[in-house]
Amino acid sequence: MKILITGAAGFIGFHLSKRLLAKGHVVVGIDNINDYYDVNLKYARLKELGIIRGQAEKFLNKSTGDLFNDAFQFVRMNLEDRENLPILFKDNKFDVVCNLGAQAGVRYSIENPETYIDSNVVGFLNILECCRHYKIKHLLYASSSSVYGQNKKIPFSTSDNVDYPISLYAATKKSNELMAHTYSHLFGIPTTGLRFFTVYGPWGRPDMAPILFADAISNNRAIKVFNNGNMRRDFTYIDDIISGIEILLANAPKKINEKPPYRISNIGNGSPESLGDFIKAIEVSLGVEAKKEYLPMQPGDVPQTWADITEIEKLGYKSTTGINEGVKKFIVWFSEFYSK
């Protein structure tokens, strides 16, 4: 298949590109490579896909790497680019679109709300319109476990009410699900929303806890432990996330009677761990005990996440990587990458 992956220089987009290319698919990746976090990491990911930084830096330049026999092409582009995005769709005749490009981060959305509307709402509308006009067979898009807000019922199920987001980031992801449902209903586009749960692993985002913790512990600085350590997360290793996306990609939802071809799926580990145990796994892998600064809960955060993965398990999904194994693999990459 020929697949468009937006956010291809991002954490999940990079890993998905690499997996699909290894399976023989043709992939076109786009990303605006914004400076929300270190762009050097984004260019390093692209280098792993065979794309040279000098080519990738130029907007709208088509870069082709030689690592995958020219099966991967990269274009630097904004999702908000209503003029050039349709041209990309017209020229490439994609079978499937995986929209992983978005402005991420719960806390950043409190200070920079406009950025989230531009990328996550306007940009997503442009993707939907292109899928509509260029007959895309299946649109998968990144939602988030953040849409569950302060849901007290656990584990979190896709049938739960998610009408009360507690961050603008979560609100934009909920809006994506509503918009996708509308396009599935009106135009018959098969859509799958991906509610990711606390993804970690090699090549992860430097603004997320694993790298923040590993960096602080390695340099003898105290780590910030919010909610005084009383946090539980459904930590999900990146390889399991990618396996989940692959399964859903191959199983597009179908219209059943009056129900549109629309699906929301949790992708998580299905077994939450305490933040303390996750920190302990990092300490063991680094061989260093962390100094800890205990702080209250941050605005927009929640004390616990836990994914009900029953539905995706019916399609063959299984989370196989526990935090001790996953953190060990992450630290091996972290130690190598940040020692350069």
N, C-alpha and C positions, 0 to 999 in steps of 0.2 A: 504494500500500500504506500501511497504518498501522503505524508502526514505533516501538518503544520504544528509546530510547538512554539507558543509564545512564552516569553520568559526563559529562553533557551540558555541564557548565561546565568540564570538563577540556580539555586540549590536543587530543587526537584526537577526543573526543566533540563538541567545539564545531565542528571542521572537518567532521566527518561530518554533523552536523545541518545545517550550512549547505549542503553539497553536495546532500543528499537533498531538502531543502526546495526548492532551486533546480530539482531534477528533477521537482517536483510531488508528492512524497510528503507524507503527513501524519505529523508527528513529535511524540511526547511525550518530553520530556527530564526525567530526574530526576538529582539530585546532592545530596549532603549539605553541600557547600561547607565542608568542614573547613579548619582553619588549618594544614595541613601545609606549605603555602606561601601567599604573599600572596593573601588573599581578594579584594582589589581587582582583581587580574587576572582572577579567575573572574567577578566581577560585570561587568567590562568585556567579557568574551567574551559573556556573556548579553545585554548591551546591544546588541551587534552582531546578536543574534538577535531584538531587539525587546522584551526583557524588562527592566522597570524594577527597579532594586535594591530599592526599598521593598516591592515585591510578592514578589520572589524570596527575601528574607530570612526570610519567615515559613514555618515548617515546615507542610507539607501544604496550603499555599495554592496553588490552581490559577491560574497567571499565563499570560495569553495576550498575545502581541505582535501588532502590526499590520503588521509589515514583510512578512510572508508570508501576508497575507489570512487570519489566524487559523489557519493550518495548523500553527503551532508552539505547544505548550503546555508550561509548565515547572512542576514540582512539587519543592520541596525535601523530600528524604526520605532516610532511611538504608536501605541494602540489608538491614540487620539487622532492619528493622521488619516482623516476621512477621505483624502484624495488618493494617497498611495496604497492604502491597505486593499481596496478593491482591485487595483491593478495587480497586486501580488497574487490575489486569489484567481483572477482571470488568467494570468500567465501560467499558473502552476496546476490548476485543476486538482486540488486536494481531494482525497477521499475522506479523511478524518482531520479534525482540528482538536488539539489539546491546548486549551487556554489557561496557561499557568502564569502568565504575565500579569502582575498587579502590584499596586503599592502595598507592601506588607507592613506589619507592626501595629500592635494595639496602642502602645503608649505614644508613638509618633503621630498617630491620628488625632490625638488631643490637641497638639500644637500646630498641626499642618492639615487641617480638614480639606482644603481645596484640592490638594494633591490626590486624595483618595477619590473624590468625586470625578476628577479628570480621568484618572487611570482606570479605576474599578467600575465606574458607572458609564461614563461617556465611552471609554475604550471598549467596554464589554458590549455596549449597544452596537458599536461599529463591527465587532466580531459577529454578533447575531445577524446583522444586516447582510454581511458578506456570506455567511452560511446560508441565509435565505436565498440570495440571488445566484449563488454559485453551486447550489445543490449538494451541500455537504451531507455525507451519509451519517455522520455521528459527530456531535460536539461534546467533548468532555471539558469541564472547567473547574478550576479550583474554587471551592467554597472553604469553609473553615469550621472547626469545632467551636470557634468563638461565637457562632450563631446561637449556641445553647444558653449563653448568658449565665444567669444565676439559677439555672434549672436545678431544682432540689432532687428530682427523680433520677436515680442512677440504676443501671448504666444509661447513657444518653442514647435515645433511639430516634431514628429519622421520622417516626410518627409523633414525636413530642412537639408541643407548641413552642415555636421559636419567634414569637412576636415581640419579645422584649430584650433587644440587644443592649449591652451596656458599654459599647464603644462604637465610634463611627466606623471603624474598620469592620466590625461585625455587622453593622447595619448595611454596609455596601455589599457584603457577601450574601446577606439575606436578600437584598435587592436583586442580586445576580440570579438567585434561585427563582424569584418571582418573574423576572424578565424571561428567563429560559422557559419557564412553564408557559408563558404567553406565546412565545414563538413555537413551542412544540404544539400547542393547541391550535394556533392560527394557521401555521404553515407546515405542520407535520414533521418538523425537524427533530430527530432523536437527540435528546440531550441528557447528559449525566453530570450531576453536581457531585464534587468530591470533597467531603468534609474530612480534612486531614486532622490527625491528632498528634501534636507535639513531636514533630519529625526531627530526628538528629542523625548524625553520621558524618563521614568524611565529606569535605567540601561544603560543610554547613555554613549558615550565615553567622558572621562575627558579632551580630547584635543579639544573638540568642544565648541562652544560659550555658550550653556546653562549652562554647569557645570562651565566653566571658569567665566562666569558672576555671577552665584549664589554663587560660592566660594568667589570671590572678594567682592561682596556686603555684604555677611554675615560676612566678616572679615574686613570691613571698608577700603578696598583697592579700588583704582580707576580701572574701567574697561576700556579696550582699545576698542575704537569705530573707526573702520577703514572707510576710504573714508569720514571722517568727518560726519559720520552718514547717508550719502546719499546712503543707501543700502536697497534693497527690496529682500525678499526671499520667496519662496514658502514653508513655514514651514509646515511640514507634521508630524502629530503625529504617533508614532510607531504602534499603533493599526490599523490605516488606511493603513499603509504600509503593514502590515501582511495580512490584508484582501485582499489587491490587489494581493499579491503573491498567496494567496489561490485560488483566482478566476482564475488567469492565469495558475496555476498548474493544475487545473481541466479542462482547455480548451487548450490543446496542439495544436499548429498550424498544419495545414494539407497541403500537397502538392496539389496545384491547377494548372492543366495543366503543364507548364514548370517551374512554380514558386516553389522553395523548401519550406519545412515546417519550415519557419524561420520567427520570429517576434521580433520587438523591441517595448517595451511599456514604456511610462512614468507612474510613480506612484508618484503622488503628491497631493497637496491640491486643485490645480487648481485656487487658489486665493492668490496672493502674499501679504505679509504684510511688512510694514516698519520695519527696525531694531529697530527704536525707540519705536514702539508699542510693539514689543517683549520684549524689555528691561523693558518697563512700566509694562507689565504683570508679569515679575519676581519681580519687585519692590513691586507691589501690593501683590503678594503671600507671599513675605518675610516680608512685612511691613517695608521696609527700602528703602530710596532713594539712588540711586547709585551716586558715584563720577565718573565722566567721563573724560577720556583722549582722545581727538580727534586726529586721525592720518590719514595720506594719505592712499590711496589704496595700498594693498600689492601685490607683484608680483604673477601672476597666479590667481588672484581673479577677480571677475566680479561684476558690480554694481547691477545687477538684475537677478533673475531667476523666471520663470513662466511656469508651466507645462500645456500644452494642453492635457487634459485627456479624450478627446472625445471618442477615440477608446476603452479604458478600461471601460468607462462608458457604452458602448454598451453591455459589458459582465456582467453588474450588479454592477460595482464598484461605491461607493459613499464615498467621504471623509466627515466625520461627526463631526470631532473634531476641533473646533476653537482654536486660540492660548490662549485665556483666560482660557478655560477649560483644555486644554492640559498642559499649563504651571503650572496650579494649581496642577494637578496630578503629574507632574514632581517634583515640589518643595516638595510635601508631601514625595515622595520617597527620594529625595536628603537630606532633613532634618533628616530623619530616618537613612539612610545609613551612612551618614558622621558624625553622632553624636555618632556612636559606638566607 
